[in-house]
């Protein structure tokens, strides 16, 4: 995991760039597979005669599996090194897409979704382990930034690519193309494994860098860390609802064509990528983590309501959702700084791993609620779901006080 891998030093810039690029590309693949199924929902609904709620359950299976497997994946990274785990996850993503492409019945899409979720579970422990060990400390912040933006680009590409392929060649062909992407990325990571591998569990134990489990569990149960977890869960609920179902809701509300509606998700994620880059500079210059989060997410929550209440010309619709994405993305560096500040010294890796599982919880809840809203003939409710979840995430962030008693006590114990 991130906290137990000793960072390298004195790496050549070209070597750092190669590692950052490969890990960022793998993370792009991870986030691409988050959204391979939602753009195909209309075709799957017609092919298998199922409800939107049933289709939403596919994403629930995906994110439940991912959330449950993330911690075991981290232990596996610690034991055998990150490269084989990362390549295995990419291969599982490819296998899940292949199984879905060949599925003769709707029920067989559920084991495919589980395979996709299992593959998705490896990326945070693997990616952070590789970056922490292979990238020079002086370039670490930029490495994490590229990692985040790579995932955002994957989110932006998937809706348009999958919807376009499905429209042109059919949903099965779209999934076969996704399977080739996963397997191809797995082969690339294995081919470059010599420059990416991380130490084994035995090597870290000899270096004395392992943290005892009991203090770590106590840290995870502290008030600031639990509110960080809640923040991630609420934030994911809003974002996943928009990513997976905004095109469908726009179609039901205003008759927007599916491929055009899917581009709104792309606009949101492109805006988020630019916002993430700008938000890092803003957070470094002002240090106002809570202020940036409250302002950015508050404005984003208001903006996402506009497409649900007014039919907008396509360029204006893109502008509104892109601005909402930019404001949302601008809070990401402050979010990570808030989590880091809430973590006692020596526990940042475990705290980040725990709070990131809040994303899986939110991503598990959102599809079921969103699908139910669409089945109930309430597509406007999807936009309110995203806005309310975002507002709740602001309250959770405000409740995180890194200087609170549990955090101070944990720091004092470690210092002593």
NULOLO-158237 format. One line per 2 residues: their letters; for each residue x, y, z of C-alpha. Coordinates in nm, 3 decimals, always signed. Example, Ala and Ser with C-alpha at 12.3 -4.5 7.8 and 13.67 -1.06 7.14 Angstrom:
2
AS> +1.230:-0.450:+0.780 ~ +1.367:-0.106:+0.714
***
This chain:
416
XX> +0.000:+0.000:+0.000 ~ +0.096:+0.361:-0.037
XX> +0.213:+0.405:+0.322 ~ +0.432:+0.095:+0.330
XX> +0.633:+0.144:+0.011 ~ +0.955:+0.338:+0.033
XX> +0.975:+0.597:-0.244 ~ +1.265:+0.593:-0.480
XX> +1.511:+0.879:-0.509 ~ +1.732:+1.016:-0.781
XX> +1.529:+0.867:-1.066 ~ +1.587:+1.006:-1.413
XX> +1.302:+1.227:-1.537 ~ +1.244:+0.998:-1.838
XX> +1.207:+0.696:-1.610 ~ +0.963:+0.884:-1.386
XX> +0.762:+0.993:-1.687 ~ +0.740:+0.637:-1.816
XX> +0.618:+0.504:-1.481 ~ +0.369:+0.789:-1.437
XX> +0.243:+0.743:-1.793 ~ +0.197:+0.367:-1.764
XX> +0.019:+0.387:-1.429 ~ -0.195:+0.676:-1.552
XX> -0.289:+0.474:-1.860 ~ -0.383:+0.174:-1.645
XX> -0.597:+0.401:-1.426 ~ -0.763:+0.536:-1.741
XX> -0.853:+0.177:-1.824 ~ -0.996:+0.123:-1.477
XX> -1.229:+0.422:-1.500 ~ -1.322:+0.342:-1.860
XX> -1.460:+0.011:-1.738 ~ -1.667:+0.186:-1.473
XX> -1.883:+0.309:-1.761 ~ -1.876:+0.033:-2.021
XX> -2.223:-0.090:-1.925 ~ -2.438:+0.224:-1.865
XX> -2.421:+0.352:-2.227 ~ -2.545:+0.009:-2.336
XX> -2.844:+0.004:-2.100 ~ -3.104:+0.099:-2.366
XX> -2.982:-0.180:-2.595 ~ -2.961:-0.429:-2.308
XX> -3.311:-0.335:-2.192 ~ -3.447:-0.403:-2.539
XX> -3.246:-0.722:-2.589 ~ -3.339:-0.883:-2.256
XX> -3.673:-0.711:-2.174 ~ -3.564:-0.595:-1.828
XX> -3.629:-0.282:-1.619 ~ -3.401:+0.010:-1.551
XX> -3.384:-0.104:-1.189 ~ -3.257:-0.447:-1.295
XX> -2.997:-0.284:-1.516 ~ -2.891:-0.060:-1.227
XX> -2.829:-0.374:-1.021 ~ -2.548:-0.466:-1.261
XX> -2.358:-0.159:-1.142 ~ -2.445:-0.245:-0.784
XX> -2.281:-0.587:-0.830 ~ -1.980:-0.422:-0.993
XX> -1.916:-0.177:-0.710 ~ -2.004:-0.415:-0.424
XX> -1.751:-0.663:-0.559 ~ -1.492:-0.391:-0.608
XX> -1.543:-0.252:-0.259 ~ -1.524:-0.591:-0.087
XX> -1.216:-0.699:-0.282 ~ -1.015:-0.377:-0.245
XX> -0.861:-0.460:+0.093 ~ -0.769:-0.821:-0.003
XX> -0.616:-0.682:-0.323 ~ -0.402:-0.453:-0.108
XX> -0.277:-0.748:+0.097 ~ -0.194:-0.931:-0.227
XX> +0.002:-0.630:-0.354 ~ +0.198:-0.629:-0.027
XX> +0.271:-1.000:-0.056 ~ +0.368:-1.051:-0.420
XX> +0.430:-0.702:-0.558 ~ +0.207:-0.469:-0.756
XX> +0.272:-0.553:-1.119 ~ +0.114:-0.898:-1.133
XX> -0.186:-0.774:-0.935 ~ -0.231:-0.473:-1.163
XX> -0.198:-0.682:-1.480 ~ -0.433:-0.941:-1.335
XX> -0.693:-0.674:-1.264 ~ -0.673:-0.544:-1.620
XX> -0.707:-0.899:-1.752 ~ -1.014:-0.954:-1.534
XX> -1.169:-0.638:-1.676 ~ -1.112:-0.775:-2.024
XX> -1.254:-1.115:-1.926 ~ -1.562:-0.956:-1.771
XX> -1.632:-0.755:-2.085 ~ -1.582:-1.067:-2.297
XX> -1.826:-1.268:-2.083 ~ -2.082:-0.987:-2.107
XX> -2.042:-0.972:-2.486 ~ -2.112:-1.343:-2.514
XX> -2.391:-1.361:-2.253 ~ -2.699:-1.538:-2.395
XX> -2.923:-1.421:-2.108 ~ -2.951:-1.126:-1.873
XX> -2.861:-1.334:-1.567 ~ -2.516:-1.407:-1.708
XX> -2.443:-1.035:-1.708 ~ -2.424:-1.050:-1.327
XX> -2.115:-1.276:-1.309 ~ -1.966:-1.057:-1.582
XX> -2.030:-0.750:-1.366 ~ -1.870:-0.931:-1.069
XX> -1.559:-1.006:-1.277 ~ -1.541:-0.642:-1.380
XX> -1.569:-0.535:-1.016 ~ -1.301:-0.780:-0.909
XX> -1.068:-0.642:-1.174 ~ -1.145:-0.287:-1.068
XX> -1.053:-0.356:-0.704 ~ -0.678:-0.372:-0.764
XX> -0.604:-0.025:-0.895 ~ -0.571:+0.192:-0.586
XX> -0.337:-0.044:-0.394 ~ -0.137:-0.132:-0.707
XX> -0.112:+0.216:-0.857 ~ -0.015:+0.392:-0.535
XX> +0.238:+0.121:-0.451 ~ +0.407:+0.158:-0.791
XX> +0.407:+0.538:-0.785 ~ +0.529:+0.547:-0.425
XX> +0.820:+0.314:-0.497 ~ +0.919:+0.410:-0.851
XX> +0.871:+0.788:-0.877 ~ +1.111:+1.044:-0.730
XX> +0.973:+1.227:-0.425 ~ +1.018:+1.562:-0.600
XX> +0.770:+1.454:-0.868 ~ +0.525:+1.264:-0.645
XX> +0.250:+1.527:-0.638 ~ +0.249:+1.553:-1.016
XX> +0.239:+1.174:-1.038 ~ -0.074:+1.162:-0.822
XX> -0.227:+1.442:-1.028 ~ -0.170:+1.255:-1.355
XX> -0.312:+0.942:-1.191 ~ -0.634:+1.126:-1.103
XX> -0.664:+1.295:-1.442 ~ -0.600:+0.965:-1.620
XX> -0.901:+0.817:-1.443 ~ -1.110:+1.120:-1.534
XX> -1.017:+1.084:-1.901 ~ -1.127:+0.720:-1.884
XX> -1.464:+0.832:-1.753 ~ -1.490:+1.094:-2.027
XX> -1.408:+0.853:-2.309 ~ -1.624:+0.557:-2.211
XX> -1.977:+0.698:-2.268 ~ -1.905:+0.832:-2.616
XX> -1.693:+0.535:-2.727 ~ -1.934:+0.269:-2.601
XX> -2.249:+0.447:-2.721 ~ -2.096:+0.512:-3.064
XX> -1.974:+0.155:-3.107 ~ -2.309:+0.017:-2.994
XX> -2.500:+0.243:-3.233 ~ -2.275:+0.155:-3.527
XX> -2.202:-0.214:-3.466 ~ -2.422:-0.340:-3.181
XX> -2.373:-0.372:-2.806 ~ -2.192:-0.707:-2.826
XX> -1.926:-0.565:-3.057 ~ -1.884:-0.266:-2.825
XX> -1.815:-0.502:-2.534 ~ -1.570:-0.707:-2.745
XX> -1.378:-0.387:-2.817 ~ -1.369:-0.311:-2.444
XX> -1.239:-0.663:-2.376 ~ -0.952:-0.603:-2.619
XX> -0.867:-0.281:-2.436 ~ -0.842:-0.456:-2.097
XX> -0.635:-0.746:-2.226 ~ -0.411:-0.515:-2.426
XX> -0.335:-0.297:-2.124 ~ -0.259:-0.608:-1.916
XX> -0.006:-0.721:-2.178 ~ +0.154:-0.375:-2.184
XX> +0.198:-0.365:-1.804 ~ +0.355:-0.712:-1.803
XX> +0.587:-0.615:-2.086 ~ +0.715:-0.318:-1.882
XX> +0.715:-0.493:-1.546 ~ +1.090:-0.449:-1.480
XX> +1.044:-0.075:-1.443 ~ +0.726:-0.102:-1.234
XX> +0.772:-0.382:-0.979 ~ +0.750:-0.314:-0.605
XX> +0.908:-0.492:-0.305 ~ +0.750:-0.803:-0.159
XX> +0.608:-0.834:+0.190 ~ +0.924:-1.004:+0.313
XX> +1.144:-0.717:+0.195 ~ +0.927:-0.458:+0.366
XX> +0.917:-0.660:+0.687 ~ +1.296:-0.669:+0.690
XX> +1.296:-0.291:+0.649 ~ +1.060:-0.254:+0.948
XX> +0.801:-0.045:+0.764 ~ +0.487:-0.249:+0.844
XX> +0.234:-0.084:+1.079 ~ +0.064:-0.292:+1.353
XX> -0.302:-0.366:+1.281 ~ -0.464:-0.266:+1.612
XX> -0.358:+0.103:+1.612 ~ -0.460:+0.125:+1.245
XX> -0.809:-0.004:+1.327 ~ -0.840:+0.251:+1.606
XX> -0.743:+0.529:+1.365 ~ -1.004:+0.418:+1.110
XX> -1.274:+0.439:+1.378 ~ -1.186:+0.800:+1.469
XX> -1.440:+1.074:+1.405 ~ -1.251:+1.270:+1.135
XX> -1.173:+0.957:+0.935 ~ -1.534:+0.835:+0.951
XX> -1.655:+1.173:+0.825 ~ -1.400:+1.150:+0.543
XX> -1.549:+0.812:+0.457 ~ -1.899:+0.967:+0.456
XX> -1.774:+1.251:+0.237 ~ -1.645:+1.007:-0.024
XX> -1.967:+0.802:-0.012 ~ -2.196:+1.102:-0.064
XX> -1.972:+1.244:-0.335 ~ -1.969:+0.914:-0.525
XX> -2.348:+0.887:-0.501 ~ -2.391:+1.217:-0.683
XX> -2.125:+1.160:-0.946 ~ -2.222:+0.799:-1.029
XX> -2.587:+0.898:-1.061 ~ -2.492:+1.158:-1.322
XX> -2.238:+0.942:-1.502 ~ -2.461:+0.639:-1.535
XX> -2.805:+0.790:-1.583 ~ -2.789:+1.157:-1.689
XX> -2.808:+1.068:-2.063 ~ -3.115:+0.851:-2.001
XX> -3.279:+1.120:-1.788 ~ -3.217:+1.387:-2.053
XX> -3.373:+1.158:-2.313 ~ -3.684:+1.107:-2.102
XX> -3.717:+1.475:-2.008 ~ -3.635:+1.646:-2.336
XX> -3.607:+1.370:-2.598 ~ -3.230:+1.418:-2.633
XX> -3.075:+1.158:-2.866 ~ -2.870:+0.901:-2.672
XX> -2.531:+0.964:-2.834 ~ -2.569:+1.340:-2.793
XX> -2.690:+1.298:-2.436 ~ -2.389:+1.077:-2.362
XX> -2.160:+1.364:-2.458 ~ -2.281:+1.552:-2.150
XX> -2.101:+1.298:-1.933 ~ -1.790:+1.352:-2.143
XX> -1.825:+1.729:-2.097 ~ -1.862:+1.685:-1.720
XX> -1.549:+1.471:-1.694 ~ -1.338:+1.693:-1.922
XX> -1.439:+1.988:-1.706 ~ -1.346:+1.783:-1.400
XX> -0.998:+1.712:-1.539 ~ -0.925:+2.081:-1.596
XX> -1.075:+2.167:-1.259 ~ -0.851:+1.913:-1.086
XX> -0.539:+2.074:-1.233 ~ -0.654:+2.425:-1.136
XX> -0.770:+2.311:-0.793 ~ -0.423:+2.188:-0.703
XX> -0.274:+2.531:-0.767 ~ -0.557:+2.699:-0.577
XX> -0.521:+2.471:-0.276 ~ -0.143:+2.524:-0.264
XX> -0.181:+2.902:-0.278 ~ -0.470:+2.951:-0.035
XX> -0.461:+2.648:+0.198 ~ -0.838:+2.692:+0.242
XX> -0.946:+2.331:+0.210 ~ -1.291:+2.363:+0.365
XX> -1.364:+2.687:+0.180 ~ -1.269:+2.542:-0.159
XX> -1.475:+2.228:-0.100 ~ -1.784:+2.413:+0.022
XX> -1.774:+2.673:-0.256 ~ -1.691:+2.436:-0.541
XX> -1.935:+2.161:-0.450 ~ -2.208:+2.407:-0.352
XX> -2.198:+2.576:-0.692 ~ -2.171:+2.240:-0.869
XX> -2.483:+2.115:-0.686 ~ -2.680:+2.417:-0.809
XX> -2.557:+2.380:-1.167 ~ -2.652:+2.012:-1.201
XX> -3.015:+2.105:-1.130 ~ -3.036:+2.330:-1.438
XX> -3.048:+2.056:-1.709 ~ -3.329:+1.886:-1.518
XX> -3.545:+2.199:-1.503 ~ -3.477:+2.358:-1.843
XX> -3.429:+2.228:-2.197 ~ -3.102:+2.383:-2.309
XX> -2.944:+2.413:-2.655 ~ -2.670:+2.154:-2.683
XX> -2.374:+2.399:-2.661 ~ -2.523:+2.561:-2.349
XX> -2.595:+2.218:-2.199 ~ -2.231:+2.121:-2.253
XX> -2.115:+2.447:-2.096 ~ -2.332:+2.402:-1.786
XX> -2.230:+2.043:-1.716 ~ -1.863:+2.114:-1.799
XX> -1.862:+2.403:-1.552 ~ -2.026:+2.179:-1.290
XX> -1.755:+1.920:-1.356 ~ -1.479:+2.182:-1.330
XX> -1.610:+2.309:-0.997 ~ -1.640:+1.954:-0.870
XX> -1.291:+1.862:-0.991 ~ -1.140:+2.175:-0.837
XX> -1.222:+2.035:-0.493 ~ -1.037:+1.705:-0.546
XX> -0.689:+1.820:-0.433 ~ -0.842:+1.988:-0.127
XX> -1.034:+1.669:-0.056 ~ -0.714:+1.463:-0.058
XX> -0.536:+1.722:+0.155 ~ -0.824:+1.707:+0.403
XX> -0.792:+1.329:+0.429 ~ -0.416:+1.351:+0.466
XX> -0.452:+1.607:+0.745 ~ -0.705:+1.385:+0.924
XX> -0.467:+1.086:+0.914 ~ -0.219:+1.045:+1.202
XX> +0.148:+1.026:+1.100 ~ +0.233:+0.690:+0.945
XX> -0.131:+0.600:+0.876 ~ -0.206:+0.795:+0.558
XX> -0.199:+0.488:+0.332 ~ -0.446:+0.291:+0.540
XX> -0.669:+0.594:+0.590 ~ -0.675:+0.666:+0.216
XX> -0.756:+0.303:+0.144 ~ -1.044:+0.306:+0.391
XX> -1.199:+0.634:+0.283 ~ -1.169:+0.539:-0.085
XX> -1.393:+0.242:-0.012 ~ -1.656:+0.506:+0.059
XX> -1.655:+0.567:-0.315 ~ -1.755:+0.205:-0.369
XX> -2.036:+0.239:-0.115 ~ -2.174:+0.546:-0.289
XX> -2.134:+0.383:-0.628 ~ -2.327:+0.081:-0.499
XX> -2.618:+0.287:-0.369 ~ -2.653:+0.534:-0.658
XX> -2.749:+0.298:-0.945 ~ -3.032:+0.134:-0.751
XX> -3.181:+0.471:-0.650 ~ -3.135:+0.621:-0.996
XX> -3.285:+0.319:-1.169 ~ -3.585:+0.330:-0.937
XX> -3.638:+0.700:-1.014 ~ -3.639:+0.630:-1.389
XX> -3.874:+0.333:-1.352 ~ -4.108:+0.554:-1.148
XX> -4.119:+0.808:-1.430 ~ -3.929:+1.071:-1.231
XX> -3.618:+1.156:-1.437 ~ -3.601:+1.500:-1.273
XX> -3.540:+1.322:-0.944 ~ -3.203:+1.206:-1.078
XX> -3.072:+1.563:-1.084 ~ -3.207:+1.629:-0.735
XX> -3.041:+1.307:-0.613 ~ -2.705:+1.432:-0.743
XX> -2.753:+1.779:-0.592 ~ -2.864:+1.654:-0.250
XX> -2.584:+1.397:-0.228 ~ -2.333:+1.668:-0.318
XX> -2.474:+1.899:-0.050 ~ -2.446:+1.620:+0.209
XX> -2.083:+1.570:+0.110 ~ -2.019:+1.937:+0.195
XX> -2.162:+1.885:+0.543 ~ -1.941:+1.579:+0.592
XX> -1.633:+1.774:+0.482 ~ -1.712:+2.058:+0.722
XX> -1.744:+1.802:+1.004 ~ -1.390:+1.677:+0.938
XX> -1.168:+1.852:+1.188 ~ -0.814:+1.713:+1.154
XX> -0.712:+1.879:+1.479 ~ -0.976:+1.695:+1.681
XX> -0.897:+1.491:+1.990 ~ -0.877:+1.144:+1.825
XX> -0.631:+1.267:+1.562 ~ -0.420:+1.455:+1.820
XX> -0.412:+1.153:+2.050 ~ -0.306:+0.922:+1.769
XX> -0.026:+1.160:+1.669 ~ +0.086:+1.185:+2.031
XX> +0.098:+0.806:+2.069 ~ +0.303:+0.769:+1.753
XX> +0.537:+1.054:+1.848 ~ +0.589:+0.899:+2.190
***
